[in-house]
Each structure stands twice: as structure tokens, then as C-alpha cells.
Amino acid sequence: MSPEQAIAALDRQIALHGDDAQHQRGTGAAASLRLWVREYLPQELQGGVTQGDRKVVVSPTDVAKAGLSDLRKLDKLTIAGRRTNVEYANPTRIRGVVVRWDLNVRGS
């Protein structure tokens, strides 16, 4: 699968099954993102992941639309009215191209 195919597939799934959120870095203006979010399963609560954390997947397409080059720890996401902190942001790459961002978010 090419990076472009992987991104297109993720974009389709997030468009169908995702949620809208607001991203904020520092005191900057908020930007809209479309993302996919779910609660962690009990067996996934390890390695710093705690009950109440949520797993978030973001397409690089939405990151770019928001005017960002990346996602980072300490970024803020407001998802369904709940303000959260990004605890980690890991890019997945195919052939050196970021094809998705996997985040762990924590907060109210």
C-alpha cells in the first residue's frame, strides 16, 4: 500500500465514523480537526495509559487543513465538549511519509 492509498483510506473512514474536535496549542487560536476516538479496553491499560484515557487517530490531511505540521504532547483537544491534553502523539509512517497520528488524550 502506498502512503497516498493509506491516507485516502483513513480519510474515508474518519469522514464516515469520526468526530469533530477543536485543537489548540499554547495560547494560539483553536483549529478544527476531524478525528476518530475511542476508550481504551481494560487490557490496554498499561505503559502509562490509565482508565479514562482515550485513543485518538488523526489523519495527516486534517493536521494540514488545521495549518499544523504535527501534533505534540501538551496540545489540547476539545472532543464532544470535553477538554483533553495530548499525553503522547506518535506518527505512523510508510516509506517516510506520515500516514496517521495516534494520540493518547487525558482530561475532563
Secondary structure by P-SEA (a helix, b strand, c coil): ccaaaaaaaaaaaaaaccccbbbbccccbbbbbbbbbbbbccccccccccccbbbbbbbaaaaaaacccccccccccccccbbbbbcbbbbbbccccccbbbbbbbcc
